């Protein structure tokens, strides 16, 4: 009996690993509510370079990154680039206050459940802040990319659109 339980555990663990996002995987079709209570599909931004940022109002490192991302967004918002912030806040007022205080002008969505839920498991979000970079084809490029890689992907997207 114990052997069967162990076998089932291994099969389930392997299935979970296979379901997680890997380099080259397609942008998942995630739908979440924005700060104006409108459902937004992340997949609707395919065709742009996408940086998804998981954060929370109570996370000091996240708040510091918010300001850096705000600057990056302002420099590149007209270059087929989008940043999507996904907050893990369960307190909507604290979330909205953080958006205003940090002057976040890019898209903000809310995932009020803990990142241990299905989406967090799929995207392998184990801590915040965590950022995920997708190219303009909607393919996963990198987890927590450096600024140089983000800039390179934005430039590739600009060149791709210039040829179209």
N, C-alpha and C positions, 0 to 999 in steps of 0.2 A: 504494500500500500504506500509506504513512504517513497519507494522508487517511482511510482506513478505520479505522486505529488511533485517530486523533484523534476521529473520529466515535463510535466505540465508547466511548472514554473519557468523552466528553461525555454520552452516553446513560446510562452507569453512574453518573456523578456526579449527574446530574439525578434518577435513580431513588433514589439514596441521600438526596438532599435531601428528596424527597417522602416518604420513609419516616420522617423525623425528627418528633419530637413538636412540635406547634404548639399555640398557645392555642386552647382549645375542643376539643382532641382528648380522647378517652376514656382513662381510666386503663388502662395496659397490664396484661395478666395476667402478672405476673412472679412466679415461684416461686423462693424461695431458702431456704436453711437458716438457722434461728435459732441462738442461742447454746446451745440444748439439743438440737441436731441434729434438729429437727423442721422439715419443709418447710412454709413459710408462703406463701400466695398473697396478694399485695398487693391483688388485686381483691376479696378477701373482706371488705375494709374499706369497700367502696363503701356509701354511706349516711352516712358520717362525713366531716368535713373532714379531709383527709390532708395532712400535711407530710412529704415524703421528704427525708432528709438523707444525702448521700453524704459520707463521711469516712474517716479512717484514723488508727490509733494514733500514727503517726509525724508527723502533721500538726499543728503547733502551733496554727494558726488554727482547725482543726477541734475541737481539745480545748477551746479557749476557747468556741467556739460550743456544744459539748456541754453545758456548764454553763448557758448561757443557755437552751438548748432544754429542759433538765431543769426549770428554773424555769417556763417557759411551759407545759410539759406538766402540772406539778403544779397550776397555776392553772386549767387547762381540761380535765383528764382526765375530768371528769363532764359535759362539755358536747358529747358526740358528736364529739370531736376525738381524733385519733391522730397520733403522730409515729412514723415508721418510719426508723430509722437503718440505712443500708446501708454497711457497712465494706468497704474495698478491701484489707484486710489479708490477706496470704497466711500469716502466722504466727498461728495460732489462739490461742496462749497470750498473745501481745501484745494481740490483740483483746479477749480476755476480761479481761485485767488492766486495760485502758483502760476497759471498761464498768464494772468494779468501782470503780476509782479515781475516775472521773468521776460515779459514783452515777447511772448512766443507768437509769431505771426504765421507760422506754418501749421499744417493740419494737426488737430488734436483729437484723439479718440480715447475712449475709456474702456478698460477691461477691469471692472470692479472686483472680479474674482482674483484670487491669488494666482501667481504664475505657475503653480503646480497643477493647474487645471489642464484640460486638453490642449489648448493653444500653446501654453507654456511648454508642455511636453513635446508637442509637434516641433516647435521652433527651438527646443533645447535651451529655454531661458531658465537659468539657475540662479542668476543674480542680476541686480540692476545697479547702474545702467548697463544695458546691453544694446548694441546697435547691429542691424543686419542690412547689408548692401545687396541690392538687386540691380542688374543691368537693364538697359532699355528694352531688352527682349523678355524681361521678367524672370531671368535666371539668377539664382542665388550665387553671389560672388564671394562674400566674406562676412565673418562675424567680427564685430568690433574693429572695423577697418581703420587704418591710419589715413590722415588727411590726403596724402599723396595718392593713394589708391582711389579714394572718392573723387578727387580731381581728375584722375585719368579716366574714370568711368564717365564722368560728366562730359569730358572732351570727346570721348568715343561717341556718346549720344548726340552731341552737337554735330560731329562729322557725319554720323549716320543720317541725321535729319537734313543736312545740307545736300546730301546725295539724293535724297528722296524727291 
